[in-house]
Amino acid sequence: MIQMLAMTASMMLVGWIVWKVINRHEDGDAALQSRLDDDDRRAAIGRGEQMPEDRPADD
């Protein structure tokens, strides 16, 4: 039982560390953020949502 709890805690710790490292890398990557924003825009259009007025569509 203790081993299962220790394994679960260690997996959560490793997951948290990986998540923090990835977030730190993504924060400094403007090109990645631009691609993610473009993907969000295309997904919103696919769902039939209105485009936000502060960012015009470039289609």
C-alpha positions as CSV (number, residue, x, y, z in Angstrom):
1,M,0.0,0.0,0.0
2,I,2.8,2.4,0.9
3,Q,4.6,1.5,-2.3
4,M,1.5,2.4,-4.4
5,L,1.2,5.7,-2.7
6,A,4.9,6.5,-3.1
7,M,4.7,5.5,-6.8
8,T,1.6,7.7,-7.3
9,A,3.3,10.6,-5.6
10,S,6.5,10.2,-7.6
11,M,4.5,10.1,-10.9
12,M,2.6,13.2,-9.9
13,L,5.9,15.0,-9.1
14,V,7.5,14.0,-12.4
15,G,4.4,15.1,-14.3
16,W,4.4,18.5,-12.5
17,I,8.1,19.0,-13.3
18,V,7.6,18.1,-17.0
19,W,4.6,20.5,-17.1
20,K,6.6,23.3,-15.6
21,V,9.5,22.8,-18.0
22,I,7.2,22.7,-21.0
23,N,5.4,25.8,-19.9
24,R,8.7,27.7,-19.4
25,H,9.8,26.6,-23.0
26,E,6.4,27.6,-24.5
27,D,6.4,31.1,-22.8
28,G,9.6,32.0,-24.6
29,D,8.4,30.8,-28.0
30,A,6.5,33.5,-29.9
31,A,6.3,31.4,-33.1
32,L,4.6,28.6,-31.2
33,Q,2.2,31.0,-29.5
34,S,1.3,32.4,-32.9
35,R,0.6,29.0,-34.3
36,L,-1.5,28.1,-31.2
37,D,-3.5,31.3,-31.6
38,D,-4.1,30.6,-35.3
39,D,-5.3,27.1,-34.5
40,D,-7.7,28.5,-31.8
41,R,-9.0,30.9,-34.4
42,R,-9.6,28.2,-37.0
43,A,-11.2,26.0,-34.4
44,A,-13.6,28.8,-33.4
45,I,-14.5,29.4,-37.0
46,G,-15.1,25.6,-37.4
47,R,-17.5,25.7,-34.4
48,G,-19.3,28.6,-36.0
49,E,-18.3,31.2,-33.4
50,Q,-17.8,34.8,-34.1
51,M,-14.3,36.2,-34.6
52,P,-13.2,38.5,-31.8
53,E,-13.2,42.1,-33.0
54,D,-9.7,42.9,-31.7
55,R,-8.2,40.3,-34.1
56,P,-9.5,40.4,-37.7
57,A,-9.5,37.3,-39.8
58,D,-6.9,37.1,-42.5
59,D,-8.8,34.8,-44.8
